[in-house]
């Protein structure tokens, strides 16, 4: 069934670009010249005549077959002139299609059919950092990312970054195939006032959630007052940038050097990173303190928090006697992602 659909789409594409017409002209010239050579040249079979017509029209001219009669040579002259013209038009059409597709991609006019991809809404300095960090992580270095932003063209050279020009809307999200996306990151528009910026983010979140509630939405706000509104829009994770920056600055004032530790943990470029890993089966039912010792001794990892399920509530620094459950996930600090042994 898919092959039928693909062939139908291919036929429509070739017909729309007038490739079918050019191919028919080439085929007619090849067949007629082959029949003429076969009829006029006494020592040439039809298969040889067909071969001669193709290499002559293609202006290759191997010289293995050459017409000797006047009629055959006239056909050869006609084939040469027609071959140069038709093949030039054919080559130009193919080149034009390829260039047009390249331009459409650069200008964000294409649609995509990716699955389990990331959609990034808005382009700014934070988007650039997010993309850079995703490419540093081995898990997402080749991840397909679709950028939706109202800018002139694709902003950065990245073979796995695809661009759609425009505001976040039903149309652009459909072009990005939101229905099959895994994660959506919604950033604020820096050209708007703080209130309008957050309002636009909330509206975009509502649009995304109405189309694909299963996609994990990460939302950036400026004002903490809109967090509850964004939660009602069913955002999965909300980051208040002004609040986060202010808290980091206050902590730096109270505890000098603490931001260096935070920066180290949040960047894949150097040092230790934060990772989320499933609970080892051998530690189901054990206490948190027992798990902490086990992870430090075997994986050089520090357990910072426990998450209930893959996307549930997060318990930071659980009590020492906290009993671990089968669906728990661990958020750890480690120099590299621990490869946990899952045997009981």
C-alpha positions in Angstrom: 0.0 0.0 0.0 2.8 2.4 0.9 4.6 1.6 -2.4 1.4 2.5 -4.3 1.1 5.8 -2.5 4.8 6.5 -3.1 4.5 5.7 -6.8 1.4 7.9 -7.1 3.2 10.8 -5.4 6.2 10.3 -7.7 4.0 10.3 -10.8 2.3 13.6 -9.7 5.7 15.2 -9.0 7.2 14.2 -12.4 4.0 15.3 -14.1 4.0 18.7 -12.3 7.6 19.4 -13.2 7.1 18.4 -16.9 9.6 15.6 -16.5 7.1 13.1 -18.0 6.9 15.1 -21.2 10.6 15.3 -21.6 11.1 11.6 -21.0 8.4 10.8 -23.6 10.1 13.1 -26.2 13.5 11.3 -25.5 11.8 7.9 -25.8 10.1 8.8 -29.0 13.4 10.1 -30.5 15.3 6.9 -29.4 12.7 4.5 -30.8 12.3 6.3 -34.2 16.0 6.7 -34.7 16.6 3.1 -33.7 14.0 1.9 -36.2 15.5 4.2 -38.9 19.0 2.8 -38.4 17.8 -0.7 -38.2 16.0 -0.3 -41.5 18.8 1.7 -43.3 21.9 0.0 -42.1 22.3 -3.6 -43.4 24.6 -5.0 -40.7 23.0 -3.4 -37.6 20.5 -5.3 -35.5 17.6 -3.6 -33.7 19.3 -4.0 -30.2 22.5 -2.5 -31.6 20.5 0.3 -33.2 18.8 1.0 -29.9 22.2 1.1 -28.2 23.6 3.4 -30.9 20.6 5.8 -30.5 21.0 6.1 -26.8 24.8 6.8 -26.8 24.4 9.3 -29.7 21.6 11.3 -28.1 23.6 11.3 -24.8 26.5 12.7 -26.9 28.8 9.9 -25.5 29.7 8.5 -28.9 31.7 5.3 -28.1 32.3 4.7 -31.9 31.6 1.0 -31.7 28.7 1.4 -34.2 28.7 4.0 -37.0 26.2 4.4 -39.8 27.6 4.1 -43.3 24.6 5.0 -45.5 23.5 8.5 -46.2 20.1 8.0 -44.6 21.8 6.6 -41.4 24.1 9.6 -41.2 21.2 12.0 -41.6 19.5 10.3 -38.7 22.8 10.6 -36.7 22.9 14.4 -37.4 19.3 14.8 -36.3 20.0 12.8 -33.1 23.0 14.8 -32.2 21.2 18.2 -32.5 18.1 17.0 -30.8 20.1 15.1 -28.2 22.0 18.2 -27.1 18.8 20.3 -26.8 16.6 17.8 -25.1 19.2 16.6 -22.6 20.1 20.2 -21.8 16.5 20.9 -21.0 16.2 17.7 -19.0 19.4 18.4 -17.0 18.3 22.0 -16.4 14.9 20.8 -15.1 16.5 18.4 -12.7 19.0 21.0 -11.5 16.2 23.5 -11.1 14.2 21.0 -9.0 17.2 20.4 -6.7 18.0 24.1 -6.3 14.3 24.9 -5.6 14.1 22.2 -2.9 17.3 23.5 -1.3 15.9 27.1 -1.3 12.6 26.0 0.1 14.3 24.2 3.0 16.5 27.2 3.7 13.5 29.6 3.6 11.4 27.3 5.8 8.7 26.4 3.3 8.9 22.6 3.5 6.8 20.1 5.4 8.3 17.1 7.2 7.1 13.6 8.2 9.5 12.8 11.0 8.6 10.8 14.0 9.8 11.0 17.6 11.6 14.2 16.9 12.1 17.5 18.8 10.2 20.7 17.9 11.9 23.9 18.9 9.7 27.0 18.9 11.4 30.4 18.5 15.1 31.3 17.7 17.2 33.4 20.0 20.4 33.2 22.0 18.9 30.6 24.3 17.8 28.4 21.3 21.4 28.5 20.1 22.7 27.3 23.5 20.0 24.6 23.7 20.9 23.3 20.2 24.6 23.3 21.1 24.0 21.3 24.3 21.8 18.8 22.6 24.5 18.2 20.0 27.1 17.6 22.7 25.0 14.8 24.3 25.6 11.5 22.5 22.0 10.6 22.9 20.7 13.6 20.9 23.7 14.6 18.8 21.9 13.2 15.7 18.4 13.9 16.9 16.1 15.4 14.2 15.0 18.8 15.3 12.4 21.1 13.6 12.7 24.8 14.3 9.6 27.0 14.0 10.5 30.7 14.0 9.5 33.8 12.1 13.0 34.6 10.7 14.2 34.9 7.2 16.1 31.6 6.7 17.6 28.7 8.6 19.9 30.3 11.1 22.7 27.7 11.6 24.4 25.0 9.6 23.2 21.7 11.0 22.3 18.8 8.8 19.7 17.5 11.4 18.1 20.8 12.0 15.1 21.6 9.8 13.5 25.0 9.6 9.9 26.1 9.2 9.3 29.9 8.8 6.3 31.4 10.7 4.6 31.8 14.0 3.7 28.8 16.1 0.2 27.9 14.7 -1.9 24.9 13.6 -0.4 25.2 10.1 3.3 25.4 11.1 2.9 22.7 13.7 1.3 20.5 11.1 4.3 21.1 8.8 6.5 20.0 11.6 4.4 16.9 12.1 3.6 17.6 15.7 1.3 14.6 15.9 4.4 12.3 15.8 6.8 14.5 17.8 8.3 13.4 21.1 9.3 16.7 22.7 8.3 20.3 22.1 10.4 23.2 23.5 8.5 26.6 23.6 10.7 29.6 24.2 9.6 33.2 24.6 9.7 35.8 21.8 12.4 38.3 22.9 10.9 41.1 20.6 7.7 41.2 22.8 7.1 42.8 26.2 7.3 40.3 29.1 3.5 40.1 29.5 2.9 39.6 25.7 5.8 37.1 25.6 4.3 34.9 28.3 0.8 35.2 26.8 2.2 34.0 23.4 4.0 31.1 25.1 0.8 30.0 26.9 -1.2 30.2 23.7 1.4 28.1 21.9 1.3 25.6 24.7 -2.5 25.3 24.4 -2.1 24.8 20.6 0.5 22.1 21.0 -1.4 20.2 23.7 -4.6 20.3 21.7 -2.9 18.6 18.8 -0.7 16.2 20.6 -1.2 15.8 24.4 1.4 13.0 24.4 4.3 15.2 23.4 6.4 16.3 26.4 6.2 20.1 26.5 9.0 22.2 28.0 7.9 25.9 28.4 9.9 29.0 29.2 8.2 31.9 31.1 9.4 35.2 32.4 6.9 35.9 35.1 6.2 33.4 37.8 2.6 34.6 38.1 1.8 32.8 34.8 3.0 29.4 36.0 -0.4 28.3 37.2 -2.0 29.3 33.9 0.7 27.4 32.0 0.0 24.3 34.2 -3.7 24.5 33.3 -2.5 24.5 29.7 -1.0 21.1 30.5 2.7 22.0 30.1 4.8 19.2 31.4 7.8 21.3 32.5 7.9 25.0 33.2 11.1 27.1 33.6 10.8 30.6 34.8 14.0 32.2 33.4 14.0 35.4 35.5 13.3 33.5 38.7 16.0 30.9 37.9 18.6 33.6 37.1 17.7 35.6 40.2 18.1 32.6 42.5 21.5 31.7 40.9 22.7 35.3 41.5 21.5 35.3 45.1 23.2 31.9 45.7 26.4 33.2 44.2 26.2 36.1 46.7 25.6 33.8 49.6 27.9 31.0 48.6 30.8 32.2 46.4 31.6 29.8 43.5 28.3 27.8 43.6 27.3 28.9 40.1 30.5 27.2 38.7 29.1 23.9 40.1 25.7 24.5 38.6 27.2 25.4 35.2 29.4 22.3 35.3 26.3 20.1 35.9 24.2 21.7 33.2 26.7 21.6 30.4 27.8 18.6 28.4 30.9 20.4 27.3 33.0 19.5 30.4 33.0 17.9 33.9 30.1 16.0 35.5 26.6 16.0 34.2 23.1 15.3 35.4 21.6 12.0 34.1 18.3 10.2 34.6 18.6 6.4 34.8 16.2 3.6 35.8 16.6 2.1 39.3 18.7 -1.1 39.3 16.4 -4.1 39.9 18.6 -5.4 42.6 17.8 -2.3 44.7 14.0 -2.5 44.5 12.8 -2.4 48.2 16.1 -1.1 49.5 16.7 2.1 51.3 17.9 5.3 49.7 21.1 5.3 51.8 21.9 1.8 50.6 21.4 2.8 47.0 23.5 6.0 47.5 26.5 3.9 48.7 26.0 1.3 45.9 25.9 4.0 43.2 29.0 5.8 44.5 31.1 2.6 44.9 30.1 1.0 41.6 29.5 4.0 39.3 31.2 7.0 40.9 27.7 8.6 40.9 25.9 10.8 43.4 22.1 10.3 43.6 20.5 13.7 43.8 16.8 12.8 43.5 14.3 10.0 42.8 11.6 10.4 40.2 8.3 8.4 40.6 8.0 6.8 37.1 9.6 8.2 34.0 7.8 11.5 34.1 6.3 11.6 37.7 7.0 13.7 40.8 10.6 14.3 41.7 11.8 13.8 45.3 15.0 15.8 45.9 17.4 14.3 48.5 15.0 11.7 49.9 15.3 10.6 53.5 17.9 7.9 54.2 15.2 5.3 55.0 13.1 6.0 51.8 12.1 2.7 50.3 12.7 2.4 46.6 10.0 1.1 44.2 10.2 -0.7 40.9 9.2 2.2 38.7 11.5 4.7 40.4 14.1 6.6 38.3 17.3 8.1 39.6 18.7 11.6 38.9 22.4 11.3 39.4 25.6 13.4 39.0 28.2 11.4 37.2 31.2 11.9 34.8 29.4 9.8 32.2 26.0 8.1 32.1 26.0 5.0 34.3 25.4 1.7 32.5 23.5 0.0 35.2 23.3 -3.8 35.6 19.6 -4.7 35.7 20.0 -8.3 36.9 18.3 -9.1 40.2 
